[in-house]
Amino acid sequence: MSQSSASPFHLLAPPYTELLPLGEDENFPRSPRTLRGVALVWRMASGHRPGHLARASGRPGGLALIAILPPSERVVQFHDRVLEVLEEARPLAVLPHHPREEVRELRSLLRKEPEKPGGEFLDFLQWRGLALDQETRRIVYRTMELSAELRTLGALARGVYLSRRALGRRFQQRGLPVPSHWLQFCRLLRVLYQLQNTQRPLSVIARSLGYPDGFTLSNQMERRVGVRPSVVRERLGWEWFAEAWLRKEWEDGGLTRPLRGYDSQFTGELRRQRAGIPGKPHVAVPEQLARLSNGEEQADGTSGTSEAERSGAAA
C-alpha cells in the first residue's frame, strides 16, 4: 500500500489496533463486506484542501468518519472550512488536535450509543440521499423511540396514530421499506448497542429486548440485515449496520429509491446479479482490508449461528 505522507486519511479497521494509512491514489473499498466496522480517520492538520472535503463527504455509505481538528490556532484560521466539514461530511465525531491519537479512544467512539439514536439515524439517511418529508421523519423517529417496547405493526400504527393501512401506504408511495421492517431494524439496532458495549450472552440480550431466545434473534438479524450477531459484536459502529440494512432492502426490492452512491454502475451490477450475469471486477483496495474481507467470508460463510450463539441460545 502507498505510504504517501501527504495523505491525511487513515482507516481504523478490526481488530482496531492501528491506523492504516490511505494514500491519495488509493480507492475506498467498494465491497460492503470489507467496510463492515471500518472508520475513516481524517487528520485535518495533515491536510484539509477542498479535494479532501470532497473525498470525505463522498465516502461510501457505512464508512463512519472521525475528524481530528488542527491545532487551535489553525482552527481559527480555517474556521469556515471546518464548518464545511461538519455540514457536508457528517462526521461521527470531531476530536480536538492531539499529537498522537489513542486508538483505544477512537475504538470507544465507534461503539458508543448515540445520545439521540433517532436523530442520528435520520441524519444518516439524509446524508445517504434519502430525504424524507417531515411527517415521514416524525414516524421514523417515533418508531425508533417505540422500538424499545413495541413488537408488532399494529402496536406501531397505534403509536404513530395511523391505521396499519395508512401507515403502509405512506411508505409504499415513497418507495420505502414497509413499516414492519423499520420496526424490526430499530429493534436490531438496540441489539447492536448491547452486543458492542456489554459482554452479556446473546440469550440474555435477546430476552431483555423481547426475543424468545438467541437463536430467533440471530435468524432475525441475518434475515433482515444479512449478518449474524457474532459479526456485529466484533465490527464496531452502527453506520455500517444501517447501510447493510438499506442495501439488503434495496437488493430485495423493499427500497426502490436509490441512495447517494447507488449510481447507474452500482444499479447495473445489481441487475446483472439478479439476472445471473457476471459483473466487473472490483477496483483495487488497501491490502490490509483485503484480508479482513477474506477472513469474514470464512467466519460468516454459513447460514447457521456460530457455536457461541448456539450456546447462548441454549443458556
VENRA-V464458 format. One record per backbone hydrogen bond with DSSP energy under -0.5 kcal/mol. NH is the residue of the N-H (numbers start at 1). CO is the residue of the C=O. E is the energy in kcal/mol with one decimal. If there is no record, write none. Layout:
nh=<NH & NH>
co=<CO & CO>
e=<E & E>
This chain:
nh=<7 & 10 & 11 & 12 & 13 & 13 & 16 & 20 & 21 & 22 & 23 & 26 & 34 & 35 & 36 & 38 & 39 & 40 & 41 & 41 & 42 & 42 & 43 & 43 & 44 & 44 & 46 & 47 & 52 & 53 & 54 & 55 & 56 & 57 & 58 & 59 & 63 & 64 & 64 & 66 & 67 & 67 & 68 & 69 & 69 & 74 & 75 & 76 & 77 & 78 & 79 & 82 & 83 & 84 & 85 & 86 & 87 & 88 & 89 & 89 & 90 & 92 & 93 & 95 & 97 & 103 & 105 & 106 & 107 & 108 & 109 & 110 & 111 & 112 & 117 & 120 & 121 & 122 & 123 & 124 & 125 & 126 & 127 & 128 & 129 & 130 & 131 & 137 & 138 & 139 & 140 & 141 & 142 & 143 & 144 & 145 & 146 & 147 & 148 & 149 & 150 & 156 & 157 & 158 & 159 & 160 & 161 & 162 & 167 & 168 & 169 & 170 & 171 & 172 & 173 & 174 & 175 & 176 & 181 & 182 & 183 & 184 & 185 & 186 & 187 & 188 & 189 & 190 & 191 & 192 & 193 & 194 & 195 & 196 & 197 & 198 & 205 & 206 & 207 & 208 & 209 & 209 & 210 & 211 & 217 & 218 & 219 & 220 & 221 & 222 & 223 & 224 & 225 & 226 & 227 & 231 & 232 & 233 & 234 & 235 & 236 & 242 & 243 & 244 & 245 & 246 & 247 & 248 & 249 & 250 & 251 & 252 & 253 & 253 & 254 & 255 & 256 & 256 & 257 & 258 & 260 & 262 & 263 & 267 & 268 & 269 & 270 & 271 & 272 & 273 & 274 & 275 & 276 & 276 & 277 & 289 & 290 & 291 & 292 & 293 & 294 & 295 & 296 & 297 & 298 & 299 & 300 & 310 & 311 & 312 & 313 & 314 & 315 & 315>
co=<4 & 41 & 20 & 39 & 11 & 18 & 13 & 11 & 19 & 9 & 21 & 23 & 31 & 31 & 33 & 35 & 12 & 64 & 10 & 39 & 40 & 66 & 8 & 41 & 42 & 68 & 43 & 44 & 49 & 49 & 50 & 51 & 52 & 53 & 54 & 56 & 60 & 38 & 62 & 40 & 65 & 93 & 42 & 67 & 95 & 71 & 71 & 72 & 73 & 74 & 76 & 78 & 79 & 80 & 81 & 82 & 83 & 84 & 84 & 85 & 85 & 65 & 65 & 67 & 70 & 101 & 102 & 102 & 103 & 104 & 105 & 106 & 107 & 108 & 114 & 116 & 117 & 118 & 119 & 120 & 121 & 122 & 123 & 124 & 126 & 125 & 129 & 133 & 134 & 135 & 136 & 137 & 138 & 139 & 140 & 141 & 142 & 143 & 145 & 146 & 146 & 152 & 153 & 154 & 155 & 156 & 158 & 157 & 163 & 164 & 165 & 166 & 167 & 168 & 169 & 170 & 172 & 171 & 178 & 178 & 179 & 180 & 181 & 182 & 183 & 184 & 185 & 186 & 187 & 188 & 189 & 190 & 191 & 192 & 193 & 194 & 201 & 202 & 203 & 204 & 205 & 206 & 207 & 206 & 213 & 214 & 215 & 216 & 217 & 218 & 219 & 220 & 221 & 221 & 221 & 228 & 228 & 229 & 230 & 231 & 234 & 238 & 239 & 240 & 241 & 242 & 243 & 244 & 245 & 246 & 247 & 248 & 249 & 250 & 249 & 249 & 175 & 254 & 175 & 256 & 128 & 259 & 261 & 263 & 264 & 265 & 266 & 267 & 268 & 269 & 270 & 271 & 272 & 273 & 272 & 286 & 286 & 287 & 288 & 289 & 290 & 291 & 292 & 293 & 294 & 295 & 296 & 306 & 307 & 308 & 309 & 310 & 311 & 312>
e=<-0.8 & -2.2 & -2.9 & -2.8 & -0.6 & -0.6 & -2.9 & -3.0 & -0.6 & -2.4 & -0.6 & -1.5 & -0.5 & -1.2 & -0.9 & -2.1 & -2.3 & -3.7 & -3.2 & -0.6 & -0.6 & -2.5 & -2.7 & -0.7 & -1.2 & -2.1 & -1.8 & -0.9 & -1.0 & -1.7 & -2.2 & -1.8 & -2.5 & -2.8 & -1.7 & -1.0 & -1.6 & -0.9 & -1.1 & -2.9 & -0.5 & -2.4 & -2.9 & -0.6 & -3.0 & -1.2 & -1.8 & -1.6 & -1.0 & -2.3 & -1.1 & -2.2 & -2.0 & -1.7 & -1.7 & -1.9 & -2.1 & -3.1 & -0.5 & -1.8 & -0.6 & -2.9 & -1.2 & -3.0 & -0.5 & -0.7 & -0.7 & -1.8 & -2.6 & -1.8 & -1.5 & -1.5 & -1.5 & -0.9 & -0.6 & -2.4 & -2.5 & -2.1 & -2.2 & -2.2 & -2.3 & -2.3 & -2.5 & -2.0 & -1.4 & -2.7 & -1.3 & -2.6 & -2.0 & -2.0 & -2.5 & -2.7 & -2.5 & -2.4 & -2.1 & -1.8 & -2.8 & -1.5 & -1.0 & -2.0 & -2.7 & -1.8 & -2.8 & -2.0 & -1.9 & -1.6 & -0.8 & -2.6 & -2.5 & -2.4 & -2.6 & -2.1 & -1.6 & -2.3 & -2.5 & -0.8 & -1.6 & -2.7 & -1.2 & -1.3 & -2.2 & -2.3 & -2.4 & -2.5 & -2.1 & -2.1 & -2.2 & -1.3 & -1.4 & -2.2 & -1.7 & -1.5 & -2.7 & -2.3 & -1.3 & -1.3 & -2.2 & -2.9 & -2.1 & -2.1 & -1.2 & -0.7 & -1.2 & -3.1 & -1.9 & -2.7 & -2.2 & -2.3 & -2.5 & -2.3 & -2.3 & -2.3 & -2.7 & -1.2 & -0.8 & -1.1 & -1.7 & -2.3 & -0.9 & -2.1 & -0.7 & -2.3 & -2.5 & -2.2 & -1.9 & -2.3 & -2.7 & -2.2 & -2.6 & -2.4 & -2.8 & -2.1 & -0.6 & -0.8 & -2.2 & -1.4 & -1.9 & -0.5 & -1.0 & -0.7 & -4.0 & -2.4 & -1.8 & -3.0 & -2.5 & -1.9 & -2.2 & -2.3 & -2.3 & -2.4 & -2.7 & -1.7 & -0.6 & -1.2 & -3.2 & -1.1 & -1.2 & -1.2 & -0.6 & -2.1 & -2.2 & -2.3 & -2.1 & -2.0 & -1.4 & -2.1 & -3.3 & -2.6 & -2.2 & -2.3 & -2.7 & -1.6 & -0.8 & -0.6>
